[in-house]
Amino acid sequence: MQTTGTKKLTLKEKVSYGLGDVGNGFMFDMGQIYLLKFYTDVLGISAYWGGLVFLISKIFDAFADSSVGAFVDKRKVGKRGKFRPFILFGSIPLAVMTVISFTAPNFSGTGKIVFAFVTYMLFGLAYSIVNIPYGSLAASMTQDSVDRASLGSFRAIGSQFALLISGMTVIPIVTHMQNEKLGYTIGIAIMAAVGVIFHYICYRNTTENVIREPKNEKIPVSRLFKLLLSNRPLIALCFVCLFMVAGSNLRTAVQLFYLQYNLNNTGLMTLLSFSSIGIAVVGSFFIPALVRRFGKKRTFMIGLLIGIAADAANFLLPANVPTFLTLLAIGSLGLSFALGLPWVMVADTIDYHEWKTGERTEGVVYSSYSFFRKLAQALAGFIPGVALGLIGYVPNAHQSAETLLGIKGLMFVAPAIFNFIAFVILLVVYNLTDEKYNQIVEELKGKNSNKNLKSA
């Protein structure tokens, strides 16, 4: 069976797809925002070991992504589709592992470290089983450029909305409880349960319109990944993602430290989330219009430059709440364009891959991109854990001036450097223009129409 995505998507389908990433975020963001602090202050392991848990677990997740992607591509299209069943049935195990990751058993020091490794690796595997099919779903919903941009916009909005709610709700729940350990368990459980609901909405209201039954002959996974090496725009996006996501997640991992020690105000977390992420949600609505005006690549680059400039100013200026929030909001507005567009562009590289190699492998292509995202997350989890030790961070104690400067550098300088490297790679290596993509889609439509006529 060969069908193409010529049908225009409804607003309901686009919103529902975006809500899928709200569900993802209500579980994934828990680890990115709170888990390092939970490890050091509640579970009771050092920042070094906490960072190492992130590093090794994310590398494990990266390889898990590749395996899940290959498995999904080999799966025949069922009555619920090829990708949607994973979103439906995988969300509950994912929610369970999210909650277990935030429990603090009364083990020995070594036992706690082992517990952290095992639970976070299992969480990562559960997340891959849901997230790889979710990401692949976008390419199977449509091949229309405007609809693709809209899906990327709604996904970015969903992702930022999840980050906004996650940042605003969990800490108030924790501080409201007399027992901090219990507060984390309850807060995370609420977020995970709501995440399952959003996953169901995504499953229920989306359709797979670009359908390719897997070929009868078995293609070795090694050959599939060799074919990916000829996909220049995908390789460029992978490395752009490696640096950009590392910078974004590194900031997320250390922002609670910055609020507590540099600004002396952990209660600012809610306002921080509202000002930075809230404006990013607004910015994501403008992605389709900016893409029509400037194209995907230029819009991406403009967003990165705005984020870099805002981070540089925030580091150089004295730390105070109004300046910090204003500049962070400006940076978040720019980065909302950059963080939303990769989901559109990686879907384009799936069509590019089919056009160049004759193989449509959504799972393998998307998991290759996700592999680099996981490496970025590994770096983002490991760097602050090691760096906090190097700059002399002591949990729940007064920090030295050098330590405060180090935390500020992790918050602003490191993300700015990573984003600049991403900008250069995008400028020099990424070569899939909007005009070239439209030509590819037309050629694929003609090729697949001929196949349908021959099989009729």
C-alpha positions in Angstrom: 0.0 0.0 0.0 1.4 3.4 -1.1 -0.4 6.7 -0.2 0.8 10.3 -0.1 0.1 13.1 2.2 -1.8 15.5 -0.1 -4.7 15.9 2.3 -4.6 19.2 4.2 -4.5 18.7 8.0 -7.3 20.0 10.2 -6.6 22.3 13.1 -7.8 19.5 15.4 -5.1 17.2 14.1 -2.3 19.8 14.4 -3.3 20.7 18.0 -3.6 17.1 19.0 -0.2 16.4 17.6 1.2 19.3 19.6 -0.5 17.9 22.7 1.5 14.7 22.3 4.6 16.7 23.1 2.9 18.1 26.1 2.5 14.5 27.3 6.2 13.8 26.5 7.3 16.9 28.3 5.3 16.2 31.5 7.5 13.2 31.9 10.8 14.0 30.2 11.0 17.5 31.6 10.9 16.2 35.1 14.3 14.6 34.7 15.8 17.6 32.9 14.6 20.2 35.4 14.5 18.5 38.7 16.4 15.2 38.8 19.9 16.4 39.4 18.8 18.5 42.3 16.7 15.6 43.6 19.7 13.3 43.4 22.0 15.7 45.3 19.5 17.1 47.9 17.0 14.2 48.4 18.4 10.9 47.3 21.8 12.0 48.7 24.4 11.2 46.0 27.1 13.6 44.9 26.7 16.0 41.9 29.5 14.1 40.2 27.6 10.8 40.4 24.4 12.5 39.4 26.0 13.9 36.3 27.5 10.5 35.5 24.0 9.0 35.8 22.8 11.4 33.1 25.9 10.8 30.9 25.8 7.0 30.8 22.0 6.8 30.8 21.6 9.1 27.9 24.3 7.3 25.9 22.3 4.1 26.6 19.1 5.9 25.5 20.8 7.0 22.2 21.4 3.4 21.2 18.0 2.4 22.5 16.5 5.0 20.1 18.3 3.3 17.1 17.0 -0.1 18.0 13.4 1.2 18.5 13.6 3.1 15.2 14.7 0.0 13.3 12.0 -2.1 15.0 9.3 0.5 14.1 10.3 0.6 10.5 10.0 -3.2 10.1 6.5 -3.2 11.6 3.6 -3.6 9.3 0.9 -1.0 9.3 -1.9 -2.2 11.6 -5.5 -1.0 12.0 -4.3 1.6 14.4 -1.5 2.7 12.1 2.2 2.2 12.2 3.3 4.7 14.9 0.2 5.7 16.9 -0.1 2.4 18.8 3.3 3.0 20.5 2.0 6.3 21.8 -1.2 4.7 23.1 0.3 1.6 24.8 3.7 3.0 25.8 2.6 6.0 27.8 1.6 4.1 30.9 4.9 2.3 31.4 6.6 5.6 30.7 4.5 7.3 33.4 5.4 4.6 36.0 9.1 4.9 35.3 8.9 8.7 35.6 7.5 8.4 39.2 9.9 5.6 40.2 12.9 7.7 39.1 11.9 10.3 41.7 11.7 7.9 44.7 14.5 7.8 47.3 14.8 4.4 48.9 16.8 4.0 52.1 19.7 2.2 50.5 23.5 2.5 51.2 25.5 5.1 49.3 26.4 2.6 46.6 22.9 1.2 46.5 21.5 4.7 45.8 23.9 5.2 42.9 23.0 1.8 41.4 19.3 2.6 41.9 19.7 6.0 40.1 21.4 4.3 37.2 18.9 1.5 36.8 15.8 3.6 37.1 16.9 6.4 34.8 18.0 4.0 32.1 14.7 2.1 32.3 12.9 5.5 32.1 15.0 6.3 29.0 14.0 3.1 27.3 10.3 3.6 28.0 10.6 7.2 26.6 12.3 5.9 23.4 9.4 3.5 22.8 7.0 6.4 22.9 9.0 9.3 21.5 10.6 7.7 18.4 7.2 6.7 16.9 5.8 10.1 18.0 8.5 12.0 16.2 8.2 9.7 13.1 4.4 10.3 13.1 4.8 13.9 11.7 6.4 12.7 8.5 3.5 10.2 8.0 0.8 12.8 8.6 1.6 15.1 5.6 4.1 16.1 2.9 2.7 19.6 2.6 5.4 22.2 3.5 3.0 24.6 5.2 1.3 21.8 7.2 4.7 20.5 8.1 5.7 24.0 9.5 2.4 24.1 11.4 3.1 20.7 12.9 6.5 21.9 14.0 5.0 25.0 15.4 2.4 23.1 17.4 5.0 20.7 18.6 7.2 23.5 19.7 4.2 25.1 21.5 3.4 21.9 23.2 7.0 21.4 24.3 7.3 24.9 25.7 3.9 24.7 27.3 4.9 21.5 29.0 8.1 23.1 30.2 6.1 26.1 31.4 3.7 24.0 33.5 6.4 21.8 34.7 8.4 24.7 36.0 5.4 26.4 37.6 3.8 23.5 39.4 6.2 20.9 40.8 8.2 23.1 43.2 5.1 24.7 44.8 3.8 21.1 45.4 7.2 20.1 46.9 7.4 23.1 49.2 3.7 22.7 50.3 4.5 19.2 51.7 6.3 18.9 55.0 8.2 16.0 53.6 10.3 17.0 50.6 10.7 13.4 49.4 7.0 12.8 49.4 6.4 16.2 47.8 8.5 15.2 44.8 6.7 11.8 44.5 3.3 13.4 44.5 4.2 16.3 42.2 5.8 14.0 39.6 3.0 11.5 39.8 0.4 14.2 39.0 2.4 15.4 36.0 2.9 11.9 34.7 -0.8 11.0 35.0 -1.8 14.1 33.0 0.9 13.3 30.5 -0.8 9.9 29.8 -4.1 11.8 29.0 -2.3 14.0 26.5 -0.7 11.0 24.8 -4.2 9.5 24.4 -5.5 12.7 22.8 -2.7 12.7 20.3 -3.3 9.0 19.5 -7.1 9.5 19.2 -7.1 12.6 16.9 -4.2 12.1 14.5 -4.1 10.1 11.3 -1.3 8.6 9.2 -1.7 9.7 5.6 1.8 8.9 4.1 1.8 5.2 4.3 4.5 2.9 2.9 4.3 -0.8 3.7 7.8 -2.2 4.6 9.4 -4.2 1.7 9.4 -7.9 1.9 13.1 -8.2 1.7 15.0 -7.7 4.9 17.4 -4.7 4.8 20.2 -5.0 7.4 20.2 -2.2 9.9 23.9 -1.6 9.2 23.0 -0.9 5.5 20.2 1.6 6.5 22.7 3.6 8.7 25.3 3.5 5.9 22.6 5.0 3.6 22.1 7.8 6.1 25.7 9.0 5.6 24.6 10.2 2.2 21.9 12.4 3.8 23.8 15.7 4.2 20.9 17.8 5.6 20.2 15.1 8.2 23.8 14.9 9.3 23.9 18.8 9.5 20.7 18.7 11.6 22.1 16.0 13.9 25.2 18.1 14.8 23.2 21.3 15.0 20.9 19.5 17.4 23.9 18.1 19.4 25.1 21.6 20.3 21.8 23.5 20.5 20.1 20.9 22.7 23.1 20.5 24.9 23.1 24.3 25.5 19.3 24.4 26.2 19.3 21.4 28.5 22.4 22.5 30.3 20.7 25.8 31.2 17.6 23.9 32.3 19.7 21.7 34.6 21.5 24.6 36.4 18.7 27.3 36.5 17.5 26.2 39.9 21.0 26.5 41.2 21.3 30.0 39.7 18.0 31.1 41.3 18.9 29.7 44.7 22.5 31.0 45.0 23.0 33.9 42.5 19.5 35.5 42.9 18.6 34.1 46.3 15.1 33.4 45.2 14.0 29.8 44.4 10.4 31.1 44.5 11.3 32.9 41.2 11.0 29.5 39.4 7.3 30.1 38.6 7.9 33.6 37.3 11.0 32.4 35.4 9.0 29.7 33.7 6.2 32.1 32.8 8.4 34.9 31.4 10.8 32.7 29.5 8.8 29.8 28.4 5.5 31.7 28.1 6.9 34.1 25.6 8.5 31.1 23.7 5.0 29.6 23.4 3.9 32.9 21.8 6.9 32.9 19.6 6.2 29.4 18.3 2.9 30.6 16.8 4.9 32.8 14.4 7.1 30.0 13.0 4.8 29.3 9.9 4.7 33.0 9.0 8.4 33.4 9.4 9.1 30.3 7.4 6.9 31.7 4.5 8.8 35.0 4.7 12.4 33.9 5.3 12.5 30.1 4.8 13.3 27.4 7.4 17.1 27.8 7.4 17.2 31.6 7.7 14.4 31.6 10.4 16.4 29.0 12.4 19.6 31.1 12.1 17.9 34.4 13.2 16.5 32.6 16.2 19.9 31.3 17.3 21.5 34.8 16.9 18.9 36.4 19.1 19.5 33.7 21.8 23.2 34.2 21.7 23.0 38.0 22.0 20.6 37.7 25.0 22.9 35.2 26.8 26.0 37.3 26.3 24.2 40.4 27.7 22.8 38.4 30.7 26.3 37.2 31.6 28.0 40.6 31.3 25.4 42.6 33.2 25.1 42.5 37.0 22.7 39.8 38.3 19.4 41.3 39.2 15.9 40.0 38.7 14.4 42.6 36.2 17.4 42.5 33.9 17.6 38.7 34.1 14.0 38.1 33.3 13.9 40.6 30.5 16.9 39.3 28.7 15.9 35.7 29.2 12.5 36.5 27.7 14.1 38.0 24.6 16.4 35.0 24.3 13.6 32.6 24.7 11.6 34.4 22.0 14.5 33.9 19.5 15.3 30.4 20.5 11.6 29.4 20.2 12.1 29.7 16.4 15.3 27.6 16.5 13.9 24.9 18.9 10.7 24.5 16.9 12.1 24.1 13.4 14.2 21.0 13.7 11.0 18.9 14.0 10.0 20.3 10.6 13.3 19.9 9.0 14.0 16.4 10.1 10.7 15.4 8.6 12.0 17.0 5.4 15.1 14.9 5.5 12.9 11.7 5.7 11.5 12.7 2.2 15.0 13.6 1.1 16.2 10.1 2.2 13.4 8.4 0.3 14.2 10.5 -2.8 17.9 9.8 -2.7 17.9 6.1 -1.7 14.5 4.7 -2.5 14.0 3.7 1.1 11.4 5.4 3.3 12.5 4.7 6.8 10.9 7.2 9.2 12.0 5.3 12.3 15.6 5.0 11.4 16.0 8.5 10.2 14.2 10.0 13.2 16.1 7.8 15.6 19.4 8.9 14.1 18.4 12.5 14.8 17.2 11.5 18.2 20.5 9.7 18.8 22.3 13.0 18.7 19.7 14.6 20.9 20.3 12.0 23.5 24.1 12.6 23.3 23.4 16.3 23.8 21.2 15.5 26.8 24.0 13.3 28.1 26.5 16.1 27.9 23.9 18.6 29.4 23.4 16.2 32.3 27.1 15.4 32.8 28.7 18.8 32.4 26.8 20.6 35.2 27.4 17.7 37.6 31.1 17.7 37.0 31.4 21.5 36.6 29.6 22.1 39.9 32.2 20.0 41.6 35.0 21.8 39.9 33.7 25.3 40.8 33.4 24.3 44.5 29.7 23.9 44.8 28.5 22.6 48.2 24.8 21.6 48.6 22.7 23.8 50.8 25.6 26.0 51.9 26.8 29.6 51.2 28.7 29.7 47.9 32.0 31.5 47.2 32.2 34.3 44.7 34.1 32.0 42.3 31.4 29.4 42.6 28.7 32.0 41.9 30.6 33.2 38.8 30.9 29.5 37.7 27.2 29.0 38.1 26.5 32.1 36.1 28.8 30.9 33.3 27.1 27.6 33.1 23.7 29.4 32.9 24.7 31.8 30.1 28.2 31.4 28.5 28.1 27.7 27.9 24.7 27.8 26.1 25.8 30.8 24.0 28.9 29.0 22.9 27.0 25.8 22.0 24.4 27.9 20.0 27.1 29.7 18.1 28.7 26.4 17.0 25.2 25.2 15.9 24.8 28.4 13.9 28.0 27.9 12.0 27.1 24.2 11.2 23.7 25.3 9.9 25.2 28.0 7.8 27.9 25.9 6.2 26.6 22.3 6.0 22.8 22.3 5.8 21.9 22.5 2.1 18.2 21.5 1.7 16.5 24.6 0.5 12.7 25.0 0.5 12.8 25.1 -3.3 14.7 21.9 -3.4 12.4 20.2 -0.9 9.3 21.2 -2.9 10.9 19.7 -6.1 11.7 16.4 -4.1 8.0 16.1 -3.0 6.7 16.5 -6.5 9.1 13.9 -7.8 8.1 11.5 -5.0 4.4 12.0 -5.7 5.0 11.2 -9.4 7.1 8.1 -8.6 4.6 6.7 -6.1 1.6 7.5 -8.4 3.3 5.3 -11.0 3.8 2.5 -8.5 0.1 2.7 -7.6 -0.9 2.5 -11.3 1.3 -0.5 -11.9 -0.1 -2.3 -8.9 -3.7 -1.5 -9.8 
